[in-house]
Amino acid sequence: MKTFTPSQLNELLLQKSPSDIVIDVRTPEEFAIEHIDGAVNMPLERFEDYKDKLAAYSTIVAYCNS
């Protein structure tokens, strides 16, 4: 696991390939207010429902409110 600064995250998003995914683990309500373009909402409390789908990706970037 790696932590990114905002500028590093921006650079990563610019270089994102189809084998990369950005997931937003906040609630659907928080996601609806604002989110990174192209991010997929996978709320943390339901993460078990999604984890098998993530195996297809080479890079997974997860972010939350904090």
N, CA, C and O atoms as a Tinker XYZ file with bonds, in Angstrom:
   264  protein
     1  N      0.836000   -1.160000    0.000000    73     2
     2  CA     0.000000    0.000000    0.000000    64     1     3
     3  C      0.888000    1.231000    0.000000    63     2     4     5
     4  O      1.909000    1.282000    0.685000    81     3
     5  N      0.480000    2.218000   -0.779000    73     3     6
     6  CA     1.245000    3.451000   -0.888000    64     5     7
     7  C      0.307000    4.628000   -0.687000    63     6     8     9
     8  O     -0.841000    4.597000   -1.130000    81     7
     9  N      0.790000    5.652000   -0.026000    73     7    10
    10  CA     0.031000    6.876000    0.171000    64     9    11
    11  C      0.510000    7.911000   -0.841000    63    10    12    13
    12  O      1.711000    8.071000   -1.059000    81    11
    13  N     -0.445000    8.614000   -1.461000    73    11    14
    14  CA    -0.114000    9.612000   -2.467000    64    13    15
    15  C     -0.449000   11.010000   -1.968000    63    14    16    17
    16  O     -1.435000   11.209000   -1.259000    81    15
    17  N      0.370000   11.961000   -2.341000    73    15    18
    18  CA     0.039000   13.360000   -2.118000    64    17    19
    19  C     -0.960000   13.751000   -3.207000    63    18    20    21
    20  O     -1.082000   13.035000   -4.201000    81    19
    21  N     -1.672000   14.860000   -3.049000    73    19    22
    22  CA    -2.598000   15.279000   -4.103000    64    21    23
    23  C     -1.922000   15.439000   -5.471000    63    22    24    25
    24  O     -2.506000   15.061000   -6.486000    81    23
    25  N     -0.722000   15.982000   -5.517000    73    23    26
    26  CA    -0.055000   16.154000   -6.817000    64    25    27
    27  C      0.345000   14.802000   -7.413000    63    26    28    29
    28  O      0.272000   14.619000   -8.628000    81    27
    29  N      0.768000   13.852000   -6.565000    73    27    30
    30  CA     1.094000   12.519000   -7.062000    64    29    31
    31  C     -0.159000   11.815000   -7.579000    63    30    32    33
    32  O     -0.106000   11.116000   -8.591000    81    31
    33  N     -1.274000   11.997000   -6.895000    73    31    34
    34  CA    -2.526000   11.404000   -7.340000    64    33    35
    35  C     -2.943000   11.981000   -8.690000    63    34    36    37
    36  O     -3.384000   11.245000   -9.573000    81    35
    37  N     -2.804000   13.287000   -8.850000    73    35    38
    38  CA    -3.129000   13.910000  -10.137000    64    37    39
    39  C     -2.277000   13.331000  -11.258000    63    38    40    41
    40  O     -2.785000   13.058000  -12.345000    81    39
    41  N     -1.002000   13.145000  -11.004000    73    39    42
    42  CA    -0.101000   12.568000  -12.004000    64    41    43
    43  C     -0.512000   11.133000  -12.338000    63    42    44    45
    44  O     -0.527000   10.740000  -13.505000    81    43
    45  N     -0.839000   10.369000  -11.321000    73    43    46
    46  CA    -1.283000    8.994000  -11.525000    64    45    47
    47  C     -2.557000    8.948000  -12.375000    63    46    48    49
    48  O     -2.683000    8.113000  -13.270000    81    47
    49  N     -3.485000    9.838000  -12.092000    73    47    50
    50  CA    -4.731000    9.860000  -12.851000    64    49    51
    51  C     -4.503000   10.225000  -14.312000    63    50    52    53
    52  O     -5.204000    9.729000  -15.194000    81    51
    53  N     -3.535000   11.081000  -14.570000    73    51    54
    54  CA    -3.218000   11.444000  -15.955000    64    53    55
    55  C     -2.637000   10.261000  -16.729000    63    54    56    57
    56  O     -2.800000   10.172000  -17.946000    81    55
    57  N     -1.965000    9.360000  -16.029000    73    55    58
    58  CA    -1.317000    8.217000  -16.668000    64    57    59
    59  C     -2.136000    6.932000  -16.537000    63    58    60    61
    60  O     -1.653000    5.860000  -16.901000    81    59
    61  N     -3.356000    7.020000  -16.026000    73    59    62
    62  CA    -4.200000    5.852000  -15.754000    64    61    63
    63  C     -4.435000    5.039000  -17.024000    63    62    64    65
    64  O     -4.755000    5.585000  -18.080000    81    63
    65  N     -4.268000    3.726000  -16.897000    73    63    66
    66  CA    -4.519000    2.822000  -18.012000    64    65    67
    67  C     -5.799000    2.030000  -17.736000    63    66    68    69
    68  O     -6.330000    2.094000  -16.628000    81    67
    69  N     -6.305000    1.285000  -18.724000    73    67    70
    70  CA    -7.513000    0.486000  -18.512000    64    69    71
    71  C     -7.368000   -0.578000  -17.425000    63    70    72    73
    72  O     -8.369000   -1.069000  -16.904000    81    71
    73  N     -6.137000   -0.936000  -17.082000    73    71    74
    74  CA    -5.936000   -1.943000  -16.038000    64    73    75
    75  C     -5.845000   -1.309000  -14.640000    63    74    76    77
    76  O     -5.557000   -2.001000  -13.663000    81    75
    77  N     -6.087000   -0.012000  -14.547000    73    75    78
    78  CA    -6.079000    0.710000  -13.278000    64    77    79
    79  C     -7.506000    1.115000  -12.922000    63    78    80    81
    80  O     -8.328000    1.360000  -13.806000    81    79
    81  N     -7.794000    1.184000  -11.635000    73    79    82
    82  CA    -9.108000    1.642000  -11.188000    64    81    83
    83  C     -8.942000    2.558000   -9.987000    63    82    84    85
    84  O     -8.068000    2.355000   -9.144000    81    83
    85  N     -9.791000    3.561000   -9.928000    73    83    86
    86  CA    -9.827000    4.475000   -8.791000    64    85    87
    87  C    -11.166000    4.238000   -8.102000    63    86    88    89
    88  O    -12.226000    4.400000   -8.707000    81    87
    89  N    -11.105000    3.852000   -6.832000    73    87    90
    90  CA   -12.346000    3.614000   -6.098000    64    89    91
    91  C    -12.481000    4.617000   -4.960000    63    90    92    93
    92  O    -11.519000    4.956000   -4.272000    81    91
    93  N    -13.692000    5.065000   -4.798000    73    91    94
    94  CA   -14.053000    6.009000   -3.740000    64    93    95
    95  C    -14.828000    5.197000   -2.705000    63    94    96    97
    96  O    -15.919000    4.706000   -2.996000    81    95
    97  N    -14.281000    5.054000   -1.511000    73    95    98
    98  CA   -14.901000    4.194000   -0.502000    64    97    99
    99  C    -15.831000    4.949000    0.450000    63    98   100   101
   100  O    -16.225000    4.422000    1.490000    81    99
   101  N    -16.173000    6.175000    0.090000    73    99   102
   102  CA   -17.100000    6.959000    0.909000    64   101   103
   103  C    -18.540000    6.499000    0.632000    63   102   104   105
   104  O    -18.774000    5.654000   -0.233000    81   103
   105  N    -19.481000    7.056000    1.365000    73   103   106
   106  CA   -20.889000    6.714000    1.184000    64   105   107
   107  C    -21.382000    7.229000   -0.168000    63   106   108   109
   108  O    -20.788000    8.149000   -0.731000    81   107
   109  N    -22.461000    6.647000   -0.694000    73   107   110
   110  CA   -23.021000    7.157000   -1.949000    64   109   111
   111  C    -23.407000    8.635000   -1.862000    63   110   112   113
   112  O    -23.294000    9.366000   -2.845000    81   111
   113  N    -23.855000    9.067000   -0.702000    73   111   114
   114  CA   -24.226000   10.479000   -0.530000    64   113   115
   115  C    -23.011000   11.390000   -0.655000    63   114   116   117
   116  O    -23.079000   12.436000   -1.300000    81   115
   117  N    -21.902000   10.995000   -0.043000    73   115   118
   118  CA   -20.671000   11.784000   -0.153000    64   117   119
   119  C    -20.157000   11.772000   -1.590000    63   118   120   121
   120  O    -19.708000   12.796000   -2.104000    81   119
   121  N    -20.225000   10.609000   -2.235000    73   119   122
   122  CA   -19.787000   10.466000   -3.621000    64   121   123
   123  C    -20.598000   11.386000   -4.541000    63   122   124   125
   124  O    -20.046000   12.007000   -5.449000    81   123
   125  N    -21.903000   11.466000   -4.299000    73   123   126
   126  CA   -22.783000   12.290000   -5.138000    64   125   127
   127  C    -22.448000   13.772000   -5.043000    63   126   128   129
   128  O    -22.627000   14.514000   -6.008000    81   127
   129  N    -21.965000   14.202000   -3.887000    73   127   130
   130  CA   -21.634000   15.618000   -3.694000    64   129   131
   131  C    -20.403000   15.998000   -4.511000    63   130   132   133
   132  O    -20.386000   17.033000   -5.177000    81   131
   133  N    -19.378000   15.156000   -4.456000    73   131   134
   134  CA   -18.134000   15.440000   -5.172000    64   133   135
   135  C    -17.293000   14.173000   -5.216000    63   134   136   137
   136  O    -17.220000   13.421000   -4.244000    81   135
   137  N    -16.657000   13.951000   -6.368000    73   135   138
   138  CA   -15.754000   12.806000   -6.506000    64   137   139
   139  C    -14.788000   13.042000   -7.658000    63   138   140   141
   140  O    -14.993000   13.931000   -8.484000    81   139
   141  N    -13.747000   12.247000   -7.700000    73   139   142
   142  CA   -12.759000   12.317000   -8.775000    64   141   143
   143  C    -13.396000   11.763000  -10.040000    63   142   144   145
   144  O    -14.029000   10.707000  -10.007000    81   143
   145  N    -13.232000   12.472000  -11.162000    73   143   146
   146  CA   -13.757000   11.990000  -12.441000    64   145   147
   147  C    -13.225000   10.593000  -12.732000    63   146   148   149
   148  O    -12.025000   10.342000  -12.624000    81   147
   149  N    -14.121000    9.691000  -13.099000    73   147   150
   150  CA   -13.730000    8.335000  -13.439000    64   149   151
   151  C    -13.674000    7.380000  -12.269000    63   150   152   153
   152  O    -13.473000    6.180000  -12.457000    81   151
   153  N    -13.851000    7.897000  -11.047000    73   151   154
   154  CA   -13.831000    7.036000   -9.867000    64   153   155
   155  C    -15.111000    6.211000   -9.793000    63   154   156   157
   156  O    -16.164000    6.621000  -10.282000    81   155
   157  N    -14.997000    5.054000   -9.177000    73   155   158
   158  CA   -16.127000    4.160000   -8.974000    64   157   159
   159  C    -16.436000    4.147000   -7.479000    63   158   160   161
   160  O    -15.538000    3.985000   -6.654000    81   159
   161  N    -17.700000    4.318000   -7.142000    73   159   162
   162  CA   -18.092000    4.321000   -5.741000    64   161   163
   163  C    -18.257000    2.892000   -5.233000    63   162   164   165
   164  O    -19.115000    2.149000   -5.709000    81   163
   165  N    -17.427000    2.518000   -4.263000    73   163   166
   166  CA   -17.491000    1.213000   -3.599000    64   165   167
   167  C    -17.423000    1.477000   -2.101000    63   166   168   169
   168  O    -16.349000    1.406000   -1.504000    81   167
   169  N    -18.582000    1.785000   -1.484000    73   167   170
   170  CA   -18.583000    2.155000   -0.065000    64   169   171
   171  C    -17.886000    1.117000    0.805000    63   170   172   173
   172  O    -18.078000   -0.087000    0.631000    81   171
   173  N    -17.089000    1.591000    1.725000    73   171   174
   174  CA   -16.287000    0.725000    2.580000    64   173   175
   175  C    -17.125000   -0.310000    3.311000    63   174   176   177
   176  O    -16.708000   -1.459000    3.457000    81   175
   177  N    -18.310000    0.090000    3.773000    73   175   178
   178  CA   -19.140000   -0.855000    4.515000    64   177   179
   179  C    -19.668000   -1.996000    3.645000    63   178   180   181
   180  O    -20.166000   -2.991000    4.171000    81   179
   181  N    -19.564000   -1.861000    2.321000    73   179   182
   182  CA   -19.980000   -2.921000    1.395000    64   181   183
   183  C    -18.797000   -3.468000    0.603000    63   182   184   185
   184  O    -18.988000   -4.115000   -0.427000    81   183
   185  N    -17.598000   -3.218000    1.066000    73   183   186
   186  CA   -16.399000   -3.585000    0.316000    64   185   187
   187  C    -16.327000   -5.078000    0.011000    63   186   188   189
   188  O    -15.848000   -5.462000   -1.056000    81   187
   189  N    -16.786000   -5.914000    0.913000    73   187   190
   190  CA   -16.773000   -7.368000    0.679000    64   189   191
   191  C    -17.541000   -7.730000   -0.594000    63   190   192   193
   192  O    -17.184000   -8.692000   -1.273000    81   191
   193  N    -18.584000   -6.977000   -0.922000    73   191   194
   194  CA   -19.380000   -7.228000   -2.132000    64   193   195
   195  C    -18.591000   -6.956000   -3.410000    63   194   196   197
   196  O    -18.898000   -7.525000   -4.457000    81   195
   197  N    -17.592000   -6.104000   -3.336000    73   195   198
   198  CA   -16.855000   -5.653000   -4.510000    64   197   199
   199  C    -15.472000   -6.265000   -4.672000    63   198   200   201
   200  O    -14.923000   -6.254000   -5.774000    81   199
   201  N    -14.905000   -6.790000   -3.617000    73   199   202
   202  CA   -13.480000   -7.133000   -3.633000    64   201   203
   203  C    -13.094000   -8.118000   -4.736000    63   202   204   205
   204  O    -11.989000   -8.012000   -5.266000    81   203
   205  N    -13.950000   -9.066000   -5.104000    73   203   206
   206  CA   -13.612000  -10.014000   -6.163000    64   205   207
   207  C    -13.486000   -9.332000   -7.528000    63   206   208   209
   208  O    -12.700000   -9.774000   -8.366000    81   207
   209  N    -14.241000   -8.275000   -7.755000    73   207   210
   210  CA   -14.186000   -7.537000   -9.022000    64   209   211
   211  C    -12.864000   -6.795000   -9.187000    63   210   212   213
   212  O    -12.463000   -6.487000  -10.310000    81   211
   213  N    -12.189000   -6.509000   -8.088000    73   211   214
   214  CA   -10.950000   -5.740000   -8.137000    64   213   215
   215  C     -9.746000   -6.572000   -8.580000    63   214   216   217
   216  O     -8.715000   -6.010000   -8.950000    81   215
   217  N     -9.860000   -7.877000   -8.549000    73   215   218
   218  CA    -8.737000   -8.752000   -8.915000    64   217   219
   219  C     -8.286000   -8.541000  -10.361000    63   218   220   221
   220  O     -7.141000   -8.848000  -10.693000    81   219
   221  N     -9.143000   -8.033000  -11.211000    73   219   222
   222  CA    -8.816000   -7.827000  -12.625000    64   221   223
   223  C     -7.922000   -6.613000  -12.870000    63   222   224   225
   224  O     -7.412000   -6.440000  -13.977000    81   223
   225  N     -7.728000   -5.783000  -11.872000    73   223   226
   226  CA    -6.979000   -4.537000  -12.048000    64   225   227
   227  C     -5.554000   -4.662000  -11.527000    63   226   228   229
   228  O     -5.310000   -5.285000  -10.494000    81   227
   229  N     -4.615000   -4.060000  -12.255000    73   227   230
   230  CA    -3.215000   -4.118000  -11.825000    64   229   231
   231  C     -2.909000   -3.053000  -10.766000    63   230   232   233
   232  O     -2.076000   -3.270000   -9.887000    81   231
   233  N     -3.579000   -1.914000  -10.854000    73   231   234
   234  CA    -3.396000   -0.844000   -9.870000    64   233   235
   235  C     -4.762000   -0.434000   -9.353000    63   234   236   237
   236  O     -5.675000   -0.152000  -10.130000    81   235
   237  N     -4.894000   -0.402000   -8.029000    73   235   238
   238  CA    -6.143000    0.004000   -7.392000    64   237   239
   239  C     -5.819000    1.190000   -6.502000    63   238   240   241
   240  O     -5.025000    1.082000   -5.568000    81   239
   241  N     -6.438000    2.318000   -6.799000    73   239   242
   242  CA    -6.277000    3.511000   -5.976000    64   241   243
   243  C     -7.581000    3.709000   -5.229000    63   242   244   245
   244  O     -8.628000    3.919000   -5.842000    81   243
   245  N     -7.521000    3.643000   -3.906000    73   243   246
   246  CA    -8.703000    3.854000   -3.085000    64   245   247
   247  C     -8.551000    5.168000   -2.333000    63   246   248   249
   248  O     -7.467000    5.505000   -1.859000    81   247
   249  N     -9.636000    5.892000   -2.233000    73   247   250
   250  CA    -9.561000    7.116000   -1.452000    64   249   251
   251  C    -10.843000    7.307000   -0.655000    63   250   252   253
   252  O    -11.899000    6.764000   -0.979000    81   251
   253  N    -10.707000    8.094000    0.389000    73   251   254
   254  CA   -11.824000    8.357000    1.298000    64   253   255
   255  C    -11.790000    9.825000    1.720000    63   254   256   257
   256  O    -10.979000   10.608000    1.227000    81   255
   257  N    -12.666000   10.174000    2.620000    73   255   258
   258  CA   -12.751000   11.553000    3.075000    64   257   259
   259  C    -11.541000   11.989000    3.882000    63   258   260   261
   260  O    -11.164000   13.161000    3.853000    81   259
   261  N    -10.937000   11.071000    4.591000    73   259   262
   262  CA    -9.784000   11.441000    5.405000    64   261   263
   263  C     -8.533000   10.792000    4.871000    63   262   264
   264  O     -7.452000   10.985000    5.427000    81   263
